[in-house]
Amino acid sequence: MKNRFHTGRLLIPVLLLGLTGGAALALAQPDMPSTDILARLKDSLQAAGASALTSAQEASINTLIVEFMDARRDQPQTARSDESARTAYENAILNGDSATAASEAVALSNARAAGMAQREADAAALAIRIIEVLKVDSTAQVDALVTQLGKSGFVRLILSLAGGPGGFGPGGRGPGRPPQP
């Protein structure tokens, strides 16, 4: 009993010292730098030996991305047809009606496919506008990136700016990371 009491008396100061040191270390850390959405594009341009983005190009591309993300955020996540198809699908399952469940499953998948097609079309429109910004003065940057990454790699790089897999948005690897081979 006496041994347990001495251990407890020693453990409390050690824990307090550790917490105090950790808090001091956390306060001494510099603030995290802001994330540069264009870091992968900039790194790829440098690796391809192309000219760096001008400040006007950076501003234009950043504006396009912000507008794209704002428009995406303002769109409803689920269409009415998706909600009604989901409800009808669930009701058919609860009622044991496999024929209706099958037809509602088709309606549900069609509604989801339409939403996915719209997201892909919006991302393509953004990519086209970004490529237009890169081609304002000449096609040298685009040509260098296509030579370095290939057509598919270049398109994936530009589409990554829209977010999603490989991009800065949900599900992406994040900005500043090199494209995968």
C-alpha positions in Angstrom: 0.0 0.0 0.0 2.8 2.4 0.9 4.7 1.6 -2.3 1.6 2.4 -4.4 1.2 5.7 -2.7 4.9 6.7 -3.5 4.5 5.7 -7.1 1.3 7.9 -7.4 3.1 10.9 -5.9 5.9 10.6 -8.4 3.7 10.0 -11.4 1.6 13.1 -10.9 4.6 15.6 -11.3 5.9 13.7 -14.2 2.6 13.8 -16.0 2.2 17.6 -15.2 5.7 18.2 -16.5 4.9 16.3 -19.7 1.7 18.2 -20.3 3.4 21.6 -19.7 6.2 20.7 -22.0 3.8 19.6 -24.7 1.8 22.7 -24.5 4.9 24.9 -24.7 6.1 23.0 -27.7 2.7 23.4 -29.4 2.7 27.2 -28.8 6.2 27.5 -30.1 5.3 25.8 -33.5 4.9 28.3 -36.4 1.5 28.5 -38.0 0.8 26.1 -40.8 1.4 27.6 -44.1 -1.7 28.2 -46.3 -2.3 25.4 -48.7 -1.4 26.3 -52.3 -4.0 24.7 -54.5 -1.8 25.2 -57.5 1.3 23.5 -56.0 1.0 20.3 -58.2 0.5 22.4 -61.3 3.5 24.6 -60.4 5.7 21.6 -59.6 4.7 19.9 -62.9 5.5 23.0 -64.9 8.9 23.2 -63.2 9.6 19.5 -63.8 8.6 19.9 -67.5 11.0 22.9 -67.9 8.1 25.2 -68.8 7.8 28.8 -67.6 6.2 29.4 -64.2 2.7 30.6 -63.8 2.4 34.4 -64.0 0.6 36.2 -61.2 -2.2 36.9 -63.6 -2.5 33.2 -64.5 -2.5 32.2 -60.8 -5.1 34.8 -60.0 -7.3 33.6 -62.9 -7.0 29.9 -62.1 -7.6 30.5 -58.4 -10.7 32.5 -59.2 -12.0 29.8 -61.5 -11.5 27.2 -58.8 -13.2 29.2 -56.1 -16.2 29.9 -58.4 -16.4 26.2 -59.3 -16.3 25.1 -55.6 -18.9 27.8 -54.6 -21.2 26.6 -57.4 -20.7 23.0 -56.4 -21.5 23.8 -52.8 -24.7 25.7 -53.8 -26.0 22.7 -55.8 -28.3 20.4 -53.8 -26.5 17.1 -53.0 -29.5 15.0 -53.9 -32.0 15.6 -56.6 -35.7 15.2 -55.9 -36.0 12.3 -58.3 -33.2 10.6 -56.3 -35.1 11.1 -53.0 -38.4 9.9 -54.4 -36.8 6.9 -56.1 -35.0 6.1 -52.8 -38.3 6.3 -50.8 -40.2 4.2 -53.4 -37.3 1.6 -53.4 -37.3 1.3 -49.7 -41.1 1.0 -49.5 -41.0 -1.7 -52.1 -38.5 -3.6 -50.1 -40.5 -3.2 -46.9 -43.6 -4.4 -48.8 -41.8 -7.4 -50.2 -42.5 -6.2 -53.8 -39.4 -7.3 -55.7 -40.7 -6.1 -59.1 -41.3 -2.6 -57.9 -38.0 -2.6 -56.0 -36.2 -3.6 -59.2 -37.8 -0.8 -61.2 -37.1 1.7 -58.5 -33.5 0.5 -58.3 -33.2 1.4 -62.0 -34.8 4.9 -61.4 -32.5 5.4 -58.4 -29.4 4.5 -60.4 -30.5 6.7 -63.3 -30.9 9.7 -61.0 -27.4 9.1 -59.5 -25.9 8.7 -62.9 -27.4 12.0 -64.0 -25.9 13.7 -61.0 -22.5 12.1 -61.7 -22.7 13.1 -65.4 -23.4 16.7 -64.4 -20.4 16.8 -62.0 -18.1 15.4 -64.7 -19.4 17.9 -67.3 -18.8 20.8 -64.8 -15.3 19.5 -64.0 -14.6 19.3 -67.8 -15.8 22.9 -68.3 -13.4 24.0 -65.5 -10.5 22.1 -67.0 -11.1 23.7 -70.4 -11.2 27.2 -68.9 -8.0 26.5 -67.0 -6.3 25.3 -70.2 -7.4 28.5 -71.9 -5.7 30.5 -69.1 -2.5 28.5 -69.6 -2.7 29.2 -73.4 -3.3 32.9 -73.1 0.2 34.0 -74.2 1.4 30.8 -75.9 0.8 27.1 -75.9 4.4 26.4 -74.5 3.2 25.6 -70.9 0.5 23.1 -72.2 2.9 21.6 -74.7 5.6 21.1 -72.1 3.2 19.5 -69.7 1.7 17.2 -72.3 5.2 16.1 -73.3 6.2 15.5 -69.7 3.0 13.8 -68.5 1.4 12.5 -71.6 -2.1 13.6 -72.7 -3.9 11.5 -70.0 -1.5 12.6 -67.2 -2.0 16.3 -68.3 -5.8 16.0 -68.3 -5.7 14.3 -64.9 -3.5 17.0 -63.5 -5.9 19.7 -64.7 -9.0 17.8 -63.5 -7.3 17.4 -60.1 -7.8 21.1 -59.6 -11.6 20.4 -59.5 -11.1 18.2 -56.5 -12.1 14.6 -56.1 -9.6 11.7 -56.5 -6.2 13.1 -57.0 -7.2 16.6 -56.2 -7.4 19.0 -53.3 -11.0 18.2 -52.6 -12.6 15.4 -50.6 -11.1 12.1 -51.6 -8.1 13.6 -53.1 -4.4 13.2 -52.3 -4.2 16.9 -51.7 -2.3 19.7 -53.3 1.5 19.7 -53.7 1.8 16.0 -54.1 3.3 14.7 -57.4 1.1 12.9 -59.8 1.3 9.1 -59.6 3.0 7.4 -62.6 
